[in-house]
Amino acid sequence: MGKLEPSRLYRIVEVREKIFQCRIHENGVKLVVVEESPVEAAMEDRLIVEGAVLTFSPIVCRIECNNKSLCIPEGLRKNDKCQVIKVGEKLNCLAGLKLRSVILKRVL
């Protein structure tokens, strides 16, 4: 996969068996293989087609609501190229936008 990037979300896909000595961890450490994790986000309903590749743009508004973590999701940045993996439910937006939850995977 290459170098890990700060502020991205990763998931472990494999744990290697060999144990490496470590000055910090008494019992040693194991090497893991990771991949970038899909991210749940909010997007405007008119933009969403499952399977499409698009440029991510966070939804920034001044209203504090339950959707804020989806509108500005951890793990994605403005202008990231992403594929829409799954289109979810409609979201109640206090700013009046027509939003849906989506699962996005960054395209490298």
URDA-V661556 format. One record per backbone hydrogen bond with DSSP energy under -0.5 kcal/mol. CO is the residue of the C=O (numbers start at 1). NH is the residue of the N-H. If there is no record, write none. Layout:
BEGIN
co: [CO;CO]
nh: [NH;NH]
END
This chain:
BEGIN
co: [5;7;9;11;14;14;18;20;24;25;29;31;33;33;35;39;41;43;44;45;47;49;52;54;54;56;58;59;63;65;67;67;68;70;70;71;73;77;80;80;81;82;83;83;84;86;86;89;91;91;92;93;97;98;99;100;101;102;102;103;103;104;105;106]
nh: [8;75;37;35;16;33;31;29;26;28;20;16;13;14;11;104;102;100;47;48;49;52;84;56;82;79;60;61;65;68;70;71;72;42;73;59;76;80;56;82;107;54;85;105;51;88;103;101;93;99;94;96;99;45;91;43;88;41;104;85;86;39;83;108]
END
